[in-house]
Amino acid sequence: MIAQYKNFWLGVTGALALASLWAVFPLEKKLNLGLDLQGGMHLVLEVDGSKVPPGTTVADAVDRAIEIIRNRVDALGVSEPVIQKQGESWIVVQFPGLKDPQKAIDLIGQTALLEFKLVSEKSLEEYLDKDGAPDPKKLPADLEVITGKDPNDRYLIEKPQLLTGAALADASPGTGGDTGMEVVVNFKMTPKGGREFGELTGRHIGRRMAIILDCKVYSAPVIKTRIGGGSGQITGRFTWDEAATLALVLRAGALPAPAKIINQEVVGPSLGRDSIERGKRSALVGTLLVLLFMAVYYRMSGLIADAALLLNFLFLLALMALNKATLTLPGIAGIALTMGMSVDGNVLIFERIREELRAGKTARAAVDAG
């Protein structure tokens, strides 16, 4: 009877061990892995405090920038990104498993300040010096020279803003332009923005309106008629990916102040794979040694403790997978520590039971006391 009882618990322990191994290996198919395990990109951005809007503190600007960056990153579909404040003006962004680092840099680095301004009817040449550069002495205070997406294109722009990207409700890539097949960014205003857009286009029929993004003129179409409905297009010789990225940042909103990337690191998948293999080996060896010690030293009670330990391990991994938690190298160390603490509790109980047995108590009384 005792032999059958032992065989039963050995079978249960073996089944639980197999179930635990199935739950954890391969890690990348069961759990979200952190940057240190599967590779990706690590960025540090600094918000330019000198260009924070009046009435806004640097801390508020950083908090707002984090919110906007998170909206942009969510659209990339990156699993469990890390976006957090560091110091007073720094933002740390981590992209585990990112496949296109350059797209992330372009997405995060854009201020995405969209402005609608009028192109001056005056000649640009009269405000240039002999080298063809804008002459600050000749340039009136209400005019500025802004380059286009192509640096060779320059526009004489009236400084007052007609409208900003804050009036946008939606933006998406599409086709249109003069040929109807050009890649463009379609935008739609909010109801209030649509009314203002209709009024300003109605007042300036025949004038050129510059569509400016981050101090670059993307297009400057002639207003031929009043544009109602608050819809329009941004052209600029885009590729489809560029148009999609631009539409995404416009939907997410403009950063409250420019944020420049001051540090970037790409963690290669080879480093992540090496970390995973080392973590697997260390966790497996440690767990097997603990299980073996408990089974040899405490025998039947040790086997029961081993079964409880494996169940604890299985439940922990199941809860992590259920809650879509991210597993990192410190997380693996934490799991190993949890296993050790679980065994520590069993050791204290078993030693107390042994003391009671040595004192002459029956097995049932010793277990109750332990």
N, C-alpha and C positions, 0 to 999 in steps of 0.2 A: 504493500500500500504506500509506504514511504517512498519507495523507488518510483512508483507511478506518479506520485505527487511531485517529486523532483523533476521527472521527465516532462511533466506538464509545464512546470515553470521554466524549464530550459527551452521548451518549444515556444512559449509565449515571449520569452526574452529574445530568442532568435528572430521571431516574426517582427517584434517591435524594432529590433536593430535594422532589419532589412527595410522596414517602412520608413525609419528615420533617414537611412541612407538615400532612399528613393526621393524623400522630401527635400533633401538638401543638395543632391548632385543630379544634373549639373546646376550650379547656383544661378547662372545667368538665365536659365529657362524658368526658374521658380520664383526668383525674387528680383526686385530692382537693385542693381549694383551701383555703388557710389563711384565717384571719379577715380579713387585710388584702386578700384578693382577692374573697371572696364575701360579706363581711359576717357579722354574727352578734352575739354578746354577750360582753363581757369583765367578769368579776366579780373583786373582791378581797374575801376574807373574813378576819376576825380571830378567832382562837380565844380565848375568855375564859380567860386563865390563872388567874384567881382561883377558877374553878369546876372546875378539874381534879381528878379523884378522888385521894384520898390515896394516896401511894405511886407516883404517876405524874408524870413530868416534863412540862413544856409541850411539849418536843420530841417525846416519845412520843405525847402527845395529838394533836399536829398530824399526825404520821405516820399514826396510826390514823384521824384524820378524813379524810385524803387517800384512804386505802383505801376508806372507807365512801362518800365522795362519788363516787369512781370507779365503785363498784358501782351507785350510784343513776343516774349519768349514762349508764352503759352501757345501762341499761334504756330510756333515752330514744331510743336509736338515732341519736345525733348522730355524724357522721362525724369521726373523728380529733380528739376534744376534747383540750385541753391542760389538765392539772391538775398543778400543781407548787408546791413550797414556796418562799416568799419571806421572807427574814428569819427571825426566831425564831417568830413566831406568825401569819404571814399565809399565805394560800393563794390562788393565782391560778388562776382557772378560765376557759377560753375555749371558746365553743361556735360553731364555724364553721357558717354556714348555718342557724342555729336559727330555727324558724318561730314559736315561742311563748315569748317571753322571760319572761312572768309565770309560766308553769308551771315554768321552770327556777329562777326565784327561789324559788318556793314549795317546790320539791323540795330545793334546796340548803340553804335557810335553816332547815328544820325540824331540831330536835335529835332528834326521834322517840324521846323517852324514854317508854316505855309502862310504866305502873304499875297494879297492882291493889291497891286499898285498900278498907277497910270504911267505909261511911257510918255516922256515929254515930247512936245511937238517941235522943240528947239533942236538945232543941229548939235550933235555931239562934238564935231570937229572944233567948234569955237571955244570949247572948254579944255582942249588938250594942249600940252606944251609941245616944243619942237621935236621931242622924242616920241610923241604919240601917247604919252601917259596923261591921266587926268591932272590938271593943274589946280591945286587947292585954292590958289589966289583968284582964279577966274571962276571957279565953280560956286554958284549961289548956295546959300544955306539950305534952301528947300529942294535942292537937286542932289542926286548921287549917281555914280557910275557903277553898274553891277555887271559882272560878266555872266555869260550864259553857261550852259552845261559844257559847251565847247569854249575853252578859255579865249579863243580868238573872237568870239562874239561878245560885243559890249553894248550896253543899253544905257541911255540917259533916263533915269527914273525920278519921278516926283516922290518925295519922301513920305508924305502923308499916306497912311494905310487906309485902303477902302474897306478891307475885310481881312480876317485871319482864319487860320484853320480851325479855330475854336467853333466856328459856325458849321463845320462838317458833321454830317450824321453817318455817312458811309463812304467807302471808296473801294474800288475793285478793278482788276486789270481787264482789258478788253481790246477791241479793235475799232478803229475809226480814223480820225484825221482827214486830211485832204483826199487821200486815195481811198479811204474806207477800209484799207487793209493794214494800216499802220498800228503798231502796238501802242495803246494809250492807257491812261488811268482815268476811269470814270468816277466822278464824285457827285455826291448828293448832299445838299445842305439841310440843316434843321428847318422847321417851319419859319422860325424867326430869321434865320440866316438866308433862307430862300427869298423872303420878302425884301430884305436888305439888298441881296444880290440883284433882284429884279429892278429895284429902284436905282441902284448905282449904274447898272448897264443901260437903263433907260435914259439916265442923265448924260451918259457919255457915248452915245451912238456916234460911230465914225472914228473914235479914239482907239488906241491900242492899249490893252490891259495886260500887264505883265503878271504871270503866275510865278511866284518866287518861292523856292524851297531852300532853306538854309543858305540864304544870301546868294543863290544862283537862279538866274532866269531860265526856267524850263520851256516856257513858251510865251509868246506875246501876240495873241490873235487880235484882229480888228473887231471891235464890237459892231456888228452889222444891224442888230435889232435888239430890242429888250428881251432879255433871257429870263423867262418866268419859270416857275417850278423848282428853281434852285439846283439845277443839274448842269454839269459841264464836263469838260475833258482836259486832261493835262497831257500834252504831247512833248516829245523830246528824244526821239530816236531811241526808244527803250528796247531792250530785249524783254521777252515775256517774264523771265525771272526778276529782272530789275523792276518791271511794272508791278509784279506781285509783291515784292518787298516794299516798294514805295507805298502801295495801297495799304499794306499791313501797318506800317508805321503811322500813316495818316489816320487810320482807324483807331489806333492805340492812343493817339494824341501826341502833342509836342512836349519835349522835356522842358521844365521850367527854366533851365540854364544849360549851357553847353557842358557835356560830360566827355572828357577825353580819356582814352585808354592809356594808362601809365604802365601797365604790366600785363603781359599775356604769356601763357604757357600752354603748350599742347602736350598732354600726357598720352603717349603712344599706347596702342593696344598690347604691344609686347610686354611693357611694364605692368599693365593691368593683369595680363595672363599670368605672369610670373608671381604677382602678388596673390592671385587666386590659388595657384598651386601650392605656394608656401603656406597660405592660410588653411587650405584643406589638410595638408600633411600634419601641420602642428595640432590642429583641432582633432584630427582622427587619432593621432598617436596619443595625445593627452587623454582623450575619452577612453580609448582601449585600455590604457594603463590603469585608469581609475576603475573601470569595470572589472578588470582582472584582479586588482587588489581586493575589491569588495567581495568578489566571488570566492577567492582563495582564503581570505582572512576570516570572513563571517559566514561562509558556506551558504546555507539555505537563506538566511536572512540577507546575506550579500546579494544573492540572485534577485530577491524581492526588491532590494534597493536599486539594483541595476535596472530592473523593469520600470520602476518609478522614475529613475533618472532618464531613461530613453523616452518615456512618455512625456516628461517635462520638456525634453529637447524637441520632440515632435510637435507638441502643442505650441511651443514658442515660435517655431518656424511657421506653423500653420497660421498663427495670429499675425505674424509679420507679412505673410503672403496675402492674407485677407485684407489687411489694412494698407497694403501697397507700400510698406515701409522700405526704406533704402538700406541695404546692407553695406557696411564699410569695413575696413580692416580693424578700426577700434571696436566696431560692432561684433566682429568675430571674437576679439579678445573679451568683450563683455559676455558673450555667450559661454565661452570657456570658464569665465569667473562664476557665472550663474550655475554651471554644472558642478563646479567645485564647492560652492556654497550649499548646493542641494545634498551632496555627499557628506559634507561636514555635519549637517543636521542629523543624517542617519547614523554617522559614527557616534555622536553624542548619545543618541537613543540606545544603540546597541551596546555601548560600554556600560551604560546604566543598567541594562538588562543583565549583563554578565555579573555586575556587582550584586544584584539582587539574587541571582542564582547561586553565587558563591556564599551568600548569607543564608542559604538553605531554603529559600522560598520555592514554591512550585513554579512551573513554566508560565502558567496563566497569570499568577500573581506578579511574577517578574516582568512579564510583558506589560501588564496594567501599570505597574510602577514606572517602567521605562517610558 
